[in-house]
Structure formats: C-alpha cells, structure tokens
Amino acid sequence: MAFVMSLSNEETELSESEREEDHDLSMVTAKRFNCDDLYMSDSDSSDYELAFDAQSYLMDEVGLVESALFERSHEHHLQVQQEDIRNQLSAIETELMTEQEKSASAFARIEKYREARKELERKLDTHYQRKIAEALDNHLTAIQRDHELKSQIEERRIRSDAAHEEAKRKERAFHEERLRQERARAEAEAKLRFEEAKMAALEAERRAAKEAAEKEATEASKRIAAVASQQEAAKPQLNADSSNMNLQPQGSGSNRTKKSQTTGDVVRAAQTALTLEQGRLLKLKELEEANRTLIMTSNMDFSNHERHISRLIRQIRGIKENVRVKASELVKILKNPSCPQSISVVAFAKKVVSHCESPDNAVFACGHVIVLVASQVPQAMDLLLAEFHRACIYTVPKHIVYSKSAFESKEAYYKDIGHREDGGKLESVKDYLKRLESYMKLYGALVQTEVQGVPNIHGPKEGWAWLARFLNVLPANMYTAVALNAFLQTAGFVLFRKYKSQFTKMLHIILNDFLNALRERGDSELNPIILEIQSYIEDNKFCQEPEGRSLQGQLLSSVMVPESEPSRGHYY
C-alpha cells in the first residue's frame, strides 16, 4: 500500500537551511586526528544497522502529524549529533593549534639558543685568536729587539774597528805623504839651486867671453890701424886673425845670440805679454820637472786622479747645476791630500786645454768651471794660461813671421807656430785653423765669464789688454784674423757692456785698419773671414748675448746634451 509524504514549507525551509549548514561544514578545512580511543562494537553496529533498517523501511502507518513530528525529532537528533561533532572538531583544532604554537615556540627557543651558542663560540674563538696573536707579536717583538740590539752592538764594533783602521791608514798615508813631499821639496830645491848655479856660471862665462872678445877686437883694431900704411899686403891676414879672435871665445854662444836676435826680429808681441808668457811657462816647466821627480820617487799611481779629472771635464754641460757639481768635484780632487796638488793642478790645466778640440765642448760652461776652480786654487789659472800659450801662441797674443834666415824650412816655421806633426807629416792649415779657433773661443769665454760672488782673476780687464796688444803689435793675416774673430764672438758682448764707447773705437780700428790690411793682401781665401768680422761689427752683433752664455736652469726634455757651438770652418 502506498502513501504520500507531504512536507510543509517550514520543513522545506529547514531542510534547505540544513543543506546550507552541511555545505558550510564541507567548506571547513579538514583536520586529521586519531580515533583510536573510540570503541565501536561489531554487535552494536549490526544492531544499529538492523534497527535503522527497520526504522527506514518498516515504518508503521501513521498519520501526517505523527510523520511530521517524527521527521522533526529525527532532524533534531541529527542536529545534536552534528553539533557534538563540530564541538569535538573545534576542540581538536584548538588543541592542535595550541600544540603547533608550543612546537613553534620550542623551535624558536632552540634556534635562539643555537644562535646564542654560536655567538658565544665566535666570541671565545676571537678572544682566543687575539690572545694567540698578541702572544706571537710579543714574542716576535722580543726576538726583533734582541736581534736589533745584537746588530747595533756588532755595527758599533765594526764602525769602531773601521774608524781605528782608517785613522791608522790616514796616519800612515799622512806620514808617507809628508816624507814624499819633504823629499820632493828637497830634490826640487837642490835642482833649483843647481839650475841657478848653472845659469850663474853660464852667465859669468858669457860675460867673460864677451869682455874678452871686445878686448881682443879693440886691440886688433888698434894694431890694424897702426900698421895699415906699412903692412898693406898683410891686411887681409890681419883681418882674418882679428875675425878669428872675435869668434873663438864665443863659440856656440855666438850662434845662439845670433839666433835669438833673429828670433826677436820675427816675433811680433808686446813686451809685457812676452814677460807674462815666459813667467807662466817657467812656472809650468818647474812644476812638470818636480812632478816627474815626484812620480819617479813615489810608489803611488796618480793616473786615476788624472782620468777622473778628464772625465769630469768631458761631462761639463751648459746647465747651472752641472757646472756647480763639476766645479765642486774638481776642487775636491785638487785639494785631495792623497795626490800632490802640483800633479792634479797640472793635469787639470792640460785636460781643459785638450778638451777645446772636442766637438761637444761647451766653452761658456767650461769658463764658469775654470773661474770657480781658480777661486779655490789660484795656482790653477796661471798654469792653465801657460797651457793655452803652449797650445796656441795667439792667446799671448803673439805671432811669428816667417823668415828664411830664421828658419831652416817652412816645416820648421809651421812647427814653431803650433802645427802638429803626425807620422812625420804636418797637419794642414785648415786643421790648424780649426784648433786655433777652438782655443781662442775658450780663451774668450774665460775672460768674459762673470760669476756672482766669485772673482775672475783673468776677467774682462785681461781681455781688454789682450785686444789692445793684439791690435797694436800683430799683423793682419789669416791666422790673426781667425783668432780675432773667435775672440770677438765669445768676449765681445761683455767687453762692449763694460767699456762701451772705448770698445766701439776698437771695433772701428778693426773695421778701418785691420780689415783693410787684410784686403790689401789680395788673398781671395781671406774674403769669408773679412765678411764675417765686418758683419759682426756693422750689424752690431756685439750687442747680442752669444748663444750658450747664460746657463740653463735645467736640462730640456727634448735636448739631452747641449749642442756645441757651430764651427765656423767655411773660410778655411
């Protein structure tokens, strides 16, 4: 028999609300929990299922109200069960969250403890390493201090020994040097006395021979005059006897006198210049003789000092610092007690003059060095000038005129005026003029050198005297023209600045007299040098400072070595 179940609107709404609640529950996140403590009996389950089946499928026929009431109670029962389940789930979730919070807190405490332990261990490790480093540093410092103390003690001992040895060496060297100097002085004095005695004896012999010759000549003249009328036939014989009496006492001395008179006729120089030249050459010759004796009697080798001097002179450049350093080093060498000053000064003079011929010779810088050295060692200037006179007679100034009666040959004449002989062959006139010009340029640079606070004992005053003697005595020719031009090129600027109008008068004399005398010789080879001197005077080049006269403050980056002055060899 079939029956119809009707539901009211309220029930329908209730069921819809329940479905919504069920849907809401289904949206709740499921949490896993254990149901091990929940006991479920098989018999209970089966009884419940049977009862449920009976209730589900075997319902008594009831009325509509009872049916609705039953449904309502059933739903209420389900709601109660669901509420219990929800409460249990909520409790379980709460407990689970509490456990999670506890776990998180425990993990946080563990992590914090671990970090604290790490920090503590790091601090302990750092402290331990610092203590180790400090201990190591203290140990190394102590070792270093001990080593330095030992080194200082050893160094003091070495210095003390070295100072003692140096003092002993200096004492021995000083004693040996004093003995050598005393021996050399004694030998030089003995030699000088011998030379003086020899010269005195020669002079006495010469005077006696001259007096005897004059006496014999007078007597012979008287005899010839007395018997001239009676002994006309014997006159040639008497004249021969008289001539023999005149010649016999003098011997070779008469030849020397004749030669000296002839030489006096061919030498053109002022007497004061010749006197100065002879004095300087005599002083140089005496020193050279003394040096030879000293070197022969000494067991020391002084060649190292000479090489050092030569090297320093070759290194002179037109730079202020270079000039100052080289002059200072040269003065130290000249005053070095290990080498006699006579040897070092003569070597200095020779090396300076020989350096003139070098193509890189900076004449103005070299002039500065000479003045600085001579201010500390005045003897060096006279010896240097003597070397100049020996190398170039025009630094005197002096000129030798060729004469067949005075010279055996042209070669002998060339040797006397300064031509060199190499392998039995004399140098050419062109080469000789090149050397002459280089010597005169350095001489001109020397006399014009002005160093602030340092006197030049052979300065512009001596240059003015040289020019006056040159124009008064020397003839006009190729040699004197080259010498004059080289001198004016280097010294003319300072002489004009010092003597003004007097110097210009000198230039007018050169222009009107000297150059005209050159033109009158009619030699075409003189034209270039004539034009150059004429251009120097007419273009007022003496008002312009020569190139290289002012020393550079420092070496330019583009020029490693100052260029030497251009050689004016086109007129040779």
Residue pairs with C-beta under 8 A, 6 or more apart in sequence:
1 61
3 61
5 67
6 64
7 15
7 68
7 71
8 68
11 68
11 71
11 72
14 75
15 75
18 75
18 78
18 79
21 82
25 82
25 86
28 89
31 89
31 92
31 93
31 96
33 92
33 96
62 70
173 337
173 338
174 337
177 337
177 338
177 340
180 294
180 297
180 298
180 340
181 340
183 297
184 290
184 293
184 294
184 297
184 340
187 290
187 293
187 297
188 286
188 289
188 290
188 293
191 289
191 293
192 286
205 253
206 253
209 249
209 250
209 251
209 253
210 250
212 249
213 245
213 246
213 249
213 250
216 242
216 245
216 246
216 249
217 242
217 245
217 246
220 238
220 241
220 242
220 245
220 246
221 242
223 238
224 235
224 238
224 239
224 242
227 234
227 238
228 235
231 238
247 254
250 257
259 406
262 403
262 405
262 406
263 406
265 403
265 406
266 400
266 401
266 402
266 403
266 406
267 274
267 398
267 399
267 400
267 401
268 398
268 399
268 400
268 401
268 473
268 474
268 475
269 277
269 396
269 397
269 398
269 399
269 469
269 473
269 474
270 469
270 472
270 473
272 469
273 396
273 397
273 398
273 469
274 396
274 398
276 396
277 386
277 389
277 396
277 398
280 382
280 383
280 385
280 386
280 389
281 386
281 389
281 390
283 382
283 383
283 386
284 346
284 349
284 382
284 383
284 386
284 387
284 390
287 342
287 345
287 346
287 383
288 346
290 342
291 340
291 342
291 343
291 346
294 340
294 342
294 343
295 302
295 343
302 339
302 340
302 343
302 344
305 333
305 336
305 339
305 343
305 344
305 347
306 343
306 344
306 347
306 351
308 333
309 330
309 333
309 344
309 347
309 348
309 351
310 347
310 351
310 355
312 326
312 329
312 330
312 333
313 326
313 330
313 348
313 351
313 352
313 355
313 366
313 369
314 355
314 358
315 322
315 326
316 322
316 323
316 326
316 362
316 365
316 366
316 369
317 323
317 362
317 365
317 555
317 561
317 562
318 362
318 364
318 365
318 548
318 551
318 552
318 562
319 365
319 551
319 552
319 553
319 554
319 555
319 562
320 551
320 552
320 553
321 554
322 365
323 365
323 368
323 369
323 372
323 551
324 372
326 369
327 368
327 369
327 372
327 373
330 348
330 369
330 373
331 372
331 373
331 376
331 377
333 339
333 344
333 348
334 341
334 344
334 345
334 348
334 373
334 376
334 377
334 380
335 341
335 376
335 377
336 344
341 377
341 379
345 377
345 379
345 380
345 383
346 383
348 373
348 380
348 383
348 384
349 380
349 383
349 384
349 386
349 387
350 387
352 366
352 370
352 384
352 387
352 442
353 384
353 387
353 388
353 391
353 439
353 442
355 361
355 366
356 363
356 391
356 435
356 438
356 439
356 441
356 442
357 435
357 438
358 564
359 564
359 567
360 561
360 562
360 564
361 438
361 442
361 564
362 548
362 562
362 564
363 441
363 442
363 444
363 445
363 490
363 548
363 565
364 445
364 449
364 490
364 546
364 548
364 549
364 551
365 548
365 551
365 562
366 442
366 445
367 442
367 445
367 446
367 448
367 449
368 449
368 451
368 551
370 380
370 381
370 384
370 446
370 449
371 446
371 449
371 451
371 454
371 456
372 451
372 454
373 380
374 380
374 381
374 384
374 456
374 457
374 458
375 454
375 455
375 457
378 457
381 457
381 458
385 395
385 458
388 395
388 439
388 443
389 395
389 396
391 418
391 435
391 439
392 418
392 435
392 436
392 439
392 440
392 443
392 483
393 399
393 400
393 417
393 418
394 436
394 439
394 440
394 474
394 479
394 480
394 483
395 439
395 440
395 443
395 466
397 466
397 469
397 470
397 473
397 474
397 483
398 474
399 417
399 473
399 474
399 475
399 477
399 479
399 480
400 413
400 416
400 417
401 475
402 410
402 413
407 413
407 416
411 426
414 426
414 432
415 421
415 426
417 479
418 432
418 435
418 436
419 426
419 427
419 432
420 426
420 427
420 432
421 427
429 478
429 572
430 569
430 572
433 478
433 479
433 482
433 569
433 572
434 567
434 569
434 572
436 479
436 482
436 483
436 486
437 482
437 483
437 485
437 486
437 567
437 568
437 569
438 486
440 482
440 483
440 486
440 487
441 486
441 487
441 489
441 490
441 565
442 490
443 487
444 463
444 486
444 487
444 488
444 489
444 490
444 491
445 490
445 491
446 458
447 456
447 458
447 459
447 460
447 462
447 463
447 466
447 491
448 459
448 460
448 463
448 490
448 491
448 493
448 494
448 495
448 549
449 456
449 459
450 456
450 459
450 460
450 494
460 491
460 494
460 495
460 498
463 487
463 491
463 494
463 495
464 495
464 498
464 499
466 487
467 487
467 495
467 506
468 506
470 480
470 483
470 484
470 487
471 506
471 509
471 510
471 513
471 514
474 480
475 517
476 514
476 515
476 517
476 518
476 521
477 518
477 521
478 523
478 525
478 526
478 529
481 514
481 518
481 526
481 529
481 530
481 533
482 529
482 571
484 510
484 514
484 533
485 529
485 532
485 533
485 536
485 568
486 568
488 533
488 536
488 542
489 536
489 546
489 568
490 546
492 503
492 536
492 541
492 542
493 542
493 543
493 544
493 545
493 546
493 549
495 503
495 542
496 503
496 504
496 542
496 543
503 542
507 537
507 542
510 533
510 537
511 533
511 534
511 537
511 538
514 533
515 530
515 533
515 534
518 526
518 529
518 530
519 526
519 530
525 571
526 571
527 571
528 570
528 571
529 571
532 568
532 571
535 541
536 542
547 565
548 562
548 565
552 562
